[in-house]
Amino acid sequence: MKPRKIQEGIYWMGSLDWDRRLFDALIPLPDGTTYNAYLVRGTDKTVLFDTVDLPKVHEILAQLQDVEKLDYVIVQHAEPDHSGGVPMVLEKYPNAKVICTPKCQAMLQDRFEIPEERFQTVNDGDILDLGGRTLEFMHLPWVHWPETMGAYIKEDKILFSCDLFGSHIASTDLFVKDKARVFEAAKRYYAEIMMPFRKIIAKHLERLKNYDIRIIAPSHGSIYDEPQFILDAYQEWTTGKPHNLVVIPYVSMHGSTLMMVDFLTEELVQNGVDVMRFDLSEVDIGKLAMALVDAATIVIATPTVLTGPHPKALYAIALANLIRPKAKYASIIGSYGWGTKVVEQVAAALPNLKVEILPPVLAKGIPKKAELNALSEMAAQIAQRHQNL
């Protein structure tokens, strides 16, 4: 795709990766993704924000074909989907310098062995005058790596936000048109990538309130020319209270655990609690992560396999522990044959979740009257606790 004009002297470059379906060998990409780079011209200097992932480098080199001089390559983030093309761009422009944070320099040198003299590191708040355009660099650690930074052009009121506010969508929309679609993709992106750092991101959001932002140009997804809706969404996701929602990731081998999930779901609904269920035998982990953004309670439902949780339940537990949702409560339900250590093993696998563990319910074989009564009590307890949120 050819460069696309954002406004005079500022252009989108990069690549739309329509067919990529997995990121980091982990994250599903149902709609592909984009690798956004941006060319910014001043009267004196020209800069390129980021590049693309290595398989798409030929595209950005073609986009740069008519750019005779490039003074700086600004690398906001060392991850290869941003920096993959840096060595080739530096080869094309032998006088260009790499601008990045000191931590980013170390990472780029570890990966690409770029010579020391090609770097110019910047501190938080440093200014670069391009001639008629002034860049202010802002360090954004843990968005979502420690070396990340963004930049703000005060004359154009544009924030280059790196991964912050991104969305994995391969779309020809230069600017956001379908806000509902972008909202869902951005929430998935936040859940999978940003949620573990929500307290730090909340501080970044507070800082951004001091800037007059007309456009947000992220590193993935379409550009926000009406940015308030994504700023408001991030405010809710990072600092808002959990919703009246129970998320139940479950797996059932012979039907007993599923019977318990069905019964608990009905009891929760009768108590006025919303429920989202995820069959772990065929789950899209992105959708599960999105649900965990809002959940007040997580109930892991698993049969016992050789005294422990089913491996697919362990996968969901590991995911929840990694992304650290703001849930307040958790519990375990499930079935077993001759013996079980499910409760101990699940609780031990969730050290990052600051939750109250509600009394678990385990059934030997199919759930009987005692277990069903206990599930009814669990639903009532959850409803009561949600009212107190």
C-alpha positions as CSV (number, residue, x, y, z in Angstrom):
1,M,0.0,0.0,0.0
2,K,1.2,3.5,-0.8
3,P,1.8,6.2,1.8
4,R,-1.5,7.8,3.0
5,K,-1.7,11.5,3.9
6,I,-2.9,12.2,7.4
7,Q,-2.4,15.9,7.0
8,E,0.2,18.1,5.3
9,G,3.6,16.8,6.0
10,I,2.5,13.8,8.0
11,Y,1.9,10.4,6.3
12,W,0.9,6.9,7.4
13,M,3.3,4.2,6.2
14,G,3.5,0.6,7.1
15,S,1.7,-2.6,6.3
16,L,-1.7,-4.3,6.6
17,D,-1.1,-8.0,7.5
18,W,-4.5,-9.4,6.4
19,D,-3.6,-13.1,6.9
20,R,-1.7,-13.2,10.2
21,R,-3.7,-15.2,12.7
22,L,-1.4,-15.5,15.7
23,F,0.8,-13.0,17.6
24,D,3.7,-14.0,19.8
25,A,2.7,-17.6,19.2
26,L,-0.1,-17.0,21.7
27,I,-2.6,-14.2,20.8
28,P,-5.3,-14.9,18.3
29,L,-5.7,-12.3,15.5
30,P,-9.1,-13.0,14.0
31,D,-9.0,-9.8,11.9
32,G,-5.2,-9.7,11.1
33,T,-3.3,-6.7,12.2
34,T,-1.4,-3.6,11.0
35,Y,2.1,-2.3,11.6
36,N,1.9,1.4,11.6
37,A,4.8,3.7,10.7
38,Y,4.5,7.4,10.3
39,L,6.6,9.9,8.3
40,V,6.7,13.4,9.6
41,R,8.3,16.3,7.7
42,G,9.5,19.6,9.2
43,T,11.1,22.4,7.3
44,D,14.5,21.2,8.5
45,K,14.2,17.5,9.5
46,T,12.3,14.4,8.4
47,V,11.6,11.5,10.8
48,L,10.1,8.1,10.5
49,F,8.2,6.7,13.5
50,D,8.9,2.9,13.7
51,T,9.0,0.4,10.8
52,V,7.2,-2.9,10.3
53,D,7.6,-6.6,11.1
54,L,10.4,-8.3,9.2
55,P,8.3,-10.2,6.6
56,K,6.8,-6.8,5.5
57,V,10.0,-4.8,5.2
58,H,9.8,-4.7,1.4
59,E,6.6,-2.7,1.7
60,I,8.0,0.2,3.8
61,L,11.1,0.3,1.7
62,A,8.9,0.8,-1.4
63,Q,7.0,3.5,0.5
64,L,10.2,5.3,1.2
65,Q,11.4,5.2,-2.4
66,D,10.7,8.9,-3.0
67,V,12.0,10.1,0.4
68,E,15.4,11.4,-0.5
69,K,16.5,12.2,3.0
70,L,15.7,10.8,6.4
71,D,17.3,12.3,9.4
72,Y,15.9,10.1,12.2
73,V,14.2,6.8,12.7
74,I,12.3,7.1,16.0
75,V,11.9,3.6,17.5
76,Q,9.2,3.8,20.1
77,H,9.3,0.1,21.0
78,A,12.0,-2.6,20.4
79,E,9.5,-5.5,19.7
80,P,10.1,-6.8,16.2
81,D,6.7,-5.8,14.8
82,H,7.9,-2.2,15.3
83,S,11.6,-2.5,14.8
84,G,12.0,-5.3,12.2
85,G,12.8,-2.9,9.4
86,V,15.2,-0.7,11.2
87,P,18.5,-2.2,9.9
88,M,17.3,-2.0,6.3
89,V,16.1,1.6,6.7
90,L,19.4,2.6,8.2
91,E,21.2,0.9,5.3
92,K,19.1,3.0,2.9
93,Y,19.8,6.2,4.9
94,P,23.4,5.9,6.1
95,N,23.3,9.3,7.8
96,A,20.1,8.7,9.7
97,K,20.2,8.3,13.5
98,V,18.0,6.1,15.7
99,I,16.2,8.0,18.4
100,C,14.9,5.9,21.3
101,T,15.1,5.4,25.0
102,P,18.3,4.1,26.6
103,K,16.7,0.8,27.4
104,C,15.4,0.5,23.9
105,Q,18.9,1.1,22.5
106,A,20.2,-1.8,24.5
107,M,17.4,-4.1,23.2
108,L,18.0,-3.0,19.6
109,Q,21.7,-3.7,19.9
110,D,21.1,-7.1,21.4
111,R,18.8,-8.0,18.5
112,F,20.3,-6.2,15.5
113,E,23.9,-5.3,16.6
114,I,23.4,-1.7,15.4
115,P,26.6,0.4,15.9
116,E,26.7,2.7,18.9
117,E,27.2,5.8,16.8
118,R,23.9,5.4,15.0
119,F,22.0,6.1,18.2
120,Q,20.7,9.2,19.9
121,T,18.8,8.5,23.1
122,V,16.3,10.8,24.6
123,N,15.0,11.4,28.1
124,D,11.4,11.8,29.2
125,G,10.3,15.3,28.1
126,D,13.1,15.9,25.6
127,I,12.3,18.1,22.6
128,L,13.3,17.7,19.0
129,D,12.7,20.7,16.7
130,L,12.0,19.6,13.1
131,G,11.5,23.1,11.8
132,G,7.9,24.3,12.3
133,R,7.1,21.1,14.2
134,T,8.2,20.2,17.7
135,L,8.3,16.7,19.0
136,E,8.1,16.1,22.8
137,F,9.2,12.6,23.8
138,M,7.4,10.9,26.6
139,H,8.6,7.7,28.2
140,L,5.7,5.2,28.6
141,P,7.3,2.3,30.5
142,W,5.2,-0.9,30.6
143,V,3.1,-0.1,27.6
144,H,3.7,-2.9,27.4
145,W,7.5,-3.3,27.7
146,P,9.9,-1.2,29.9
147,E,11.6,0.7,27.1
148,T,8.5,2.1,25.4
149,M,8.0,5.7,24.5
150,G,5.6,8.0,22.6
151,A,5.8,11.5,21.2
152,Y,3.5,14.5,20.9
153,I,3.6,17.2,18.2
154,K,2.2,20.3,19.9
155,E,1.7,22.2,16.6
156,D,-0.6,19.5,15.2
157,K,-1.9,18.1,18.5
158,I,-1.0,14.6,17.5
159,L,0.0,11.9,19.9
160,F,2.1,9.0,18.6
161,S,1.1,6.5,21.3
162,C,3.0,3.4,20.3
163,D,1.1,0.3,21.5
164,L,-1.1,2.3,23.9
165,F,-4.7,2.5,22.4
166,G,-3.8,0.0,19.7
167,S,-6.0,-2.6,18.1
168,H,-5.2,-5.6,16.0
169,I,-7.3,-5.0,12.8
170,A,-6.2,-5.1,9.2
171,S,-8.5,-2.4,7.9
172,T,-8.2,0.1,5.0
173,D,-9.8,2.7,7.3
174,L,-7.1,5.3,7.8
175,F,-9.2,6.9,10.5
176,V,-11.6,5.1,12.8
177,K,-15.0,4.8,11.1
178,D,-16.7,1.8,12.9
179,K,-16.3,2.7,16.6
180,A,-18.1,-0.4,17.8
181,R,-15.7,-2.7,15.8
182,V,-12.7,-0.8,17.0
183,F,-13.9,-0.7,20.6
184,E,-14.1,-4.5,20.7
185,A,-10.7,-5.0,19.0
186,A,-9.1,-2.4,21.3
187,K,-10.6,-4.0,24.4
188,R,-9.3,-7.4,23.2
189,Y,-5.9,-5.8,22.7
190,Y,-6.0,-4.1,26.1
191,A,-7.0,-7.4,27.8
192,E,-4.3,-9.5,26.2
193,I,-1.5,-7.0,26.4
194,M,-2.1,-4.0,28.7
195,M,-4.2,-5.3,31.6
196,P,-1.3,-6.6,33.7
197,F,0.0,-3.0,33.8
198,R,-3.3,-1.2,34.3
199,K,-2.2,0.8,37.4
200,I,0.8,2.1,35.5
201,I,-1.3,2.8,32.4
202,A,-3.8,4.7,34.6
203,K,-0.9,7.0,35.6
204,H,0.0,7.6,31.9
205,L,-3.7,8.5,31.3
206,E,-3.5,11.1,34.0
207,R,-0.4,12.6,32.4
208,L,-2.1,12.7,29.0
209,K,-4.9,14.9,30.4
210,N,-2.4,17.7,30.4
211,Y,-2.2,17.6,26.6
212,D,-4.6,18.9,23.9
213,I,-4.9,15.8,21.8
214,R,-6.7,16.0,18.5
215,I,-5.4,12.8,16.9
216,I,-4.0,9.6,18.4
217,A,-1.8,7.6,16.0
218,P,-1.2,4.2,17.5
219,S,1.2,1.5,16.2
220,H,-1.6,-1.0,15.4
221,G,-5.1,-0.3,14.0
222,S,-6.7,2.8,12.6
223,I,-6.0,6.4,13.7
224,Y,-8.3,8.1,16.2
225,D,-9.4,11.5,14.8
226,E,-12.1,11.6,17.6
227,P,-9.9,10.2,20.4
228,Q,-12.1,10.8,23.4
229,F,-14.0,7.6,23.0
230,I,-10.8,5.5,23.4
231,L,-9.5,7.7,26.2
232,D,-12.8,7.2,28.1
233,A,-12.7,3.4,27.4
234,Y,-9.2,3.1,28.8
235,Q,-10.2,5.1,31.8
236,E,-13.0,2.6,32.5
237,W,-10.9,-0.4,31.9
238,T,-8.0,0.7,34.1
239,T,-9.8,2.4,37.0
240,G,-13.5,1.5,36.8
241,K,-15.1,-0.9,39.2
242,P,-15.7,-4.6,38.3
243,H,-19.1,-5.3,36.8
244,N,-21.9,-7.5,38.2
245,L,-20.4,-10.4,36.1
246,V,-19.2,-13.9,36.8
247,V,-16.9,-15.5,34.2
248,I,-16.9,-19.3,34.2
249,P,-14.1,-20.9,32.2
250,Y,-14.9,-24.6,32.2
251,V,-14.0,-28.0,30.9
252,S,-16.0,-31.2,31.4
253,M,-14.8,-34.8,30.6
254,H,-17.9,-36.9,31.3
255,G,-20.6,-34.4,31.9
256,S,-20.5,-34.0,35.7
257,T,-18.7,-30.7,35.8
258,L,-21.0,-29.4,33.0
259,M,-24.0,-30.3,35.2
260,M,-22.5,-28.1,37.9
261,V,-21.8,-25.2,35.5
262,D,-25.4,-25.3,34.2
263,F,-26.9,-25.4,37.7
264,L,-24.6,-22.5,38.9
265,T,-25.4,-20.4,35.8
266,E,-29.1,-20.7,36.4
267,E,-28.8,-19.9,40.1
268,L,-26.6,-16.8,39.4
269,V,-29.1,-15.6,36.8
270,Q,-32.0,-16.0,39.3
271,N,-30.0,-13.9,41.8
272,G,-29.6,-11.1,39.2
273,V,-26.0,-11.8,38.3
274,D,-24.7,-11.7,34.7
275,V,-22.7,-14.8,33.5
276,M,-20.3,-15.4,30.7
277,R,-19.2,-19.0,30.1
278,F,-16.2,-20.3,28.1
279,D,-15.8,-23.9,27.0
280,L,-12.1,-24.4,27.3
281,S,-12.1,-27.2,24.8
282,E,-12.5,-24.7,22.0
283,V,-12.1,-21.2,23.6
284,D,-10.8,-18.1,21.9
285,I,-8.5,-16.8,24.7
286,G,-8.9,-13.3,23.4
287,K,-12.6,-13.4,24.2
288,L,-12.0,-14.9,27.6
289,A,-9.4,-12.1,28.3
290,M,-11.9,-9.5,27.3
291,A,-14.5,-10.9,29.7
292,L,-12.0,-10.8,32.5
293,V,-11.6,-7.0,32.0
294,D,-15.0,-6.5,33.6
295,A,-15.6,-9.6,35.8
296,A,-16.0,-9.2,39.5
297,T,-15.9,-13.0,40.1
298,I,-14.1,-15.9,38.3
299,V,-15.3,-19.4,38.9
300,I,-12.9,-22.1,37.5
301,A,-14.8,-25.3,36.7
302,T,-12.7,-28.4,36.1
303,P,-12.8,-32.1,36.6
304,T,-10.0,-33.8,38.3
305,V,-7.3,-35.4,36.2
306,L,-4.8,-37.6,38.2
307,T,-5.7,-35.6,41.4
308,G,-5.2,-32.1,39.7
309,P,-7.1,-29.7,37.4
310,H,-7.6,-30.6,33.8
311,P,-4.7,-29.2,31.7
312,K,-7.0,-26.9,29.8
313,A,-8.3,-25.4,33.0
314,L,-4.7,-24.9,34.1
315,Y,-4.2,-22.9,30.8
316,A,-7.1,-20.6,31.7
317,I,-5.8,-20.2,35.2
318,A,-2.3,-19.3,34.0
319,L,-3.9,-16.8,31.6
320,A,-5.8,-15.1,34.4
321,N,-2.7,-15.1,36.6
322,L,-0.7,-13.4,33.9
323,I,-3.1,-10.7,32.8
324,R,-4.1,-9.9,36.4
325,P,-7.8,-8.8,36.0
326,K,-9.4,-6.6,38.7
327,A,-11.8,-9.3,39.9
328,K,-12.5,-9.4,43.6
329,Y,-13.6,-13.0,44.1
330,A,-12.9,-16.4,42.8
331,S,-13.9,-20.0,43.4
332,I,-13.5,-23.5,42.1
333,I,-16.2,-26.1,41.2
334,G,-15.9,-29.5,39.6
335,S,-16.0,-33.3,39.9
336,Y,-13.7,-36.1,40.8
337,G,-13.6,-39.9,40.9
338,W,-11.5,-41.2,43.8
339,G,-9.5,-38.2,45.1
340,T,-8.6,-34.6,44.3
341,K,-6.2,-31.8,45.1
342,V,-7.8,-29.4,42.6
343,V,-8.5,-26.7,45.2
344,E,-5.0,-26.5,46.5
345,Q,-3.4,-26.6,43.0
346,V,-5.8,-23.9,41.6
347,A,-5.3,-21.6,44.5
348,A,-1.5,-22.0,44.3
349,A,-1.6,-21.1,40.6
350,L,-3.2,-17.7,41.1
351,P,-0.6,-15.8,43.2
352,N,-1.1,-12.6,41.2
353,L,-4.8,-12.3,41.8
354,K,-5.8,-10.4,44.9
355,V,-9.1,-12.1,45.3
356,E,-11.2,-13.6,48.1
357,I,-11.6,-17.3,47.5
358,L,-15.2,-18.3,48.1
359,P,-15.8,-21.9,49.4
360,P,-15.3,-24.3,46.6
361,V,-17.8,-27.0,45.6
362,L,-16.5,-30.4,44.5
363,A,-18.7,-33.5,43.7
364,K,-17.6,-37.1,43.8
365,G,-19.2,-38.3,40.6
366,I,-22.3,-36.4,39.6
367,P,-23.4,-33.5,41.8
368,K,-26.0,-34.6,44.4
369,K,-28.3,-32.7,46.6
370,A,-25.5,-31.5,49.0
371,E,-23.4,-30.1,46.1
372,L,-26.4,-28.5,44.4
373,N,-27.3,-26.8,47.7
374,A,-23.8,-25.6,48.0
375,L,-23.9,-24.2,44.5
376,S,-27.1,-22.3,45.4
377,E,-25.3,-20.9,48.4
378,M,-22.3,-19.9,46.3
379,A,-24.6,-18.0,43.9
380,A,-26.3,-16.2,46.8
381,Q,-23.0,-15.2,48.3
382,I,-21.7,-13.9,44.9
383,A,-24.9,-11.9,44.4
384,Q,-24.5,-10.3,47.9
385,R,-20.8,-9.5,47.4
386,H,-21.5,-7.9,44.0
387,Q,-24.1,-5.6,45.6
388,N,-21.4,-4.4,47.9
389,L,-18.9,-3.5,45.2
